[in-house]
Amino acid sequence: MSSTELDTSTLAEKYDQLSDSQFENGKLLIKELQVENGHLVLDIGSGTGRLAEYVAKTVGKKGKVIGIDPSPHRIKVASSKVKPSSNLSFEVGNGEDLSRFKEESLDRVYLNAVLGWIENKGTTLAEIHRILKPGGKLGLTFTSKNIQKAFSTDRQVADRLLKKEPYASAVKSDDETPRHPIKTDELILLLINSGFKDIKLDIKKNTRYIPTTKEYFDKKEASAHGNFLANIPEKLRGQFKSDLEKELEKNRTPQGIELTNYSLFATATKS
Ligand SMILES: C[S@@+](CC[C@H](N)C(=O)[O-])C[C@H]1O[C@@H](n2cnc3c(N)ncnc32)[C@H](O)[C@@H]1O
């Protein structure tokens, strides 16, 4: 089952409104990727198309941005941003099947906050290498598995709860399926094995202040397209959510609930 089968139009519309943090990271990634006027760009896991719409302005009329996403709900919201004779288009499509794209046909390919949802990352990265032009670049933003586990505030709060009953005996704390987070060194190995060179990595600390736990859950649910807390058995999910809410409230400051995490940025060039 694809991770997007539980997505809904409500979650997709909410994501479009609540995805400022992903959008801001995406803009930084696009700068690092040196996207230029005239470039042909593929946005894998484009979601509701905010970043693709932004990139379309940079590549101008001579360029083109194609966004693909397996969720028809996200593609519907994204397609509403396409104007007649636009250099922007969206199609339902999975990052694990890029066979529709021709060899050496694209200048830039990026995945913004998507890599963790791709199960077979080796195949996808090799396919991206195939479809990029020589000298073309790949860009990724992602959360690194071990860095997230060690430093993300909400992940630490959740992990502490999962060590206690009734969760400890019911949940495998390391199993995040259908997400498949990757460690940074594992990603570097995959990039090298796929033929990429000039691999650059950067890390950014994000501190956010969330006014209410409702806003926190709304953003998490919309970002996970129906898979939020999928690793917790359904009968325990309500109780876990209210336990998590109480724990998150302990991080309240005058500005809101303080949450820290780290975003990873990677760029690589096709040799
Ligand atoms: C957190 S959202 C990021 C959306 C967008 N890239 C952005 O910058 O806002 C994750 C996206 O990954 C998509 N996704 C999940 N599995 C995928 C896959 N196998 N291939 C491509 N996209 C996938 C989801 O549908 C969702 O739109």
The ligand as an ORCA input file, in Angstrom:
! r2SCAN-3c Opt
* xyz 0 1
  C       5.914     16.712      3.730
  S       5.208     16.605      2.137
  C       6.306     17.644      1.168
  C       5.592     18.251     -0.008
  C       6.388     19.238     -0.833
  N       7.595     18.662     -1.371
  C       6.712     20.516     -0.080
  O       7.836     20.996     -0.202
  O       5.843     21.048      0.612
  C       5.644     14.962      1.624
  C       5.095     14.616      0.232
  O       5.672     13.391     -0.215
  C       4.713     12.750     -1.007
  N       5.112     11.329     -1.163
  C       4.882     10.287     -0.342
  N       5.378      9.156     -0.865
  C       5.970      9.507     -2.036
  C       6.645      8.784     -3.061
  N       6.840      7.468     -2.961
  N       7.081      9.464     -4.136
  C       6.900     10.803     -4.251
  N       6.257     11.531     -3.313
  C       5.807     10.899     -2.230
  C       3.414     12.975     -0.257
  O       2.269     12.755     -1.037
  C       3.584     14.430      0.164
  O       3.034     15.303     -0.780
*
